[in-house]
């Protein structure tokens, strides 16, 4: 796994090829991928709705904390997080299998892989923490400039936004690196940056394409997400394979 992080330099991402291979992989087994997305996404949505409902009942009519509502809200939030990780790991596993000319079965996708989910969780948390630090630093710098020179106050916010966009595109391959590559969150962060930094514009283009896919799914009354999410997962995995090969170093598809 350590060798994966040291392979350099990387060729630029071929976005069109990734999209074409991603769509071909999805077309190879659409019903399995859509069925898993519907199952795991439905569980995730149900947990989210339960959390919102119980959160509104945390305070009773007398203004006192309701321990039952608090417990149910906490449980719903945990289930929401777990089903979200389950969705991501399952889709990445299905994409890897489909791209390697396999026909994944629903049983393979719904299999729970605790180690992969943990790597996924750590990678997402790491990226979110770095993004939050960038935003907070930009806000603090803007506040200080407001007291010194108000006209310059927007500059840190603009710089912070640029840094967020840069990092978001720079880490587009972190999840497949953690799941398929089997890297730790920190190693995935570093390897993703090393691979995409020299060709950042292509990474930004891939990020925008994936966002457009997911947004299109949202616009079709959320039903489109059942198609958009698997296609996006297949496209992202195809882009990963361009740079790091088809080997499943993280044993994501192991039975």
Protein Blocks (a to p, Z undefined) as FASTA:
>chain_A
ZZmmmgccdddddfklmmmmmmmmmmmmmmlmmmmmmmmmmmmmmmmmmmmmmmmmmpcf
kopacfklmmmmmmmmmmmmmmmmmmmmmmmmmmmmmmnopacdfklmmpccfklmmmmm
mmmmmmmmmmmmmmmmmmmmmmmmmmmmmmlmmmmmmmmmmmmmmmmmmmmmmmmmmmmn
opafklmmmmmmmmmmmmmmlmmmmmmmmmmmmmmmmmngolmmmmmmmmmmmmmmmmmm
mmnojadfkommpZZ
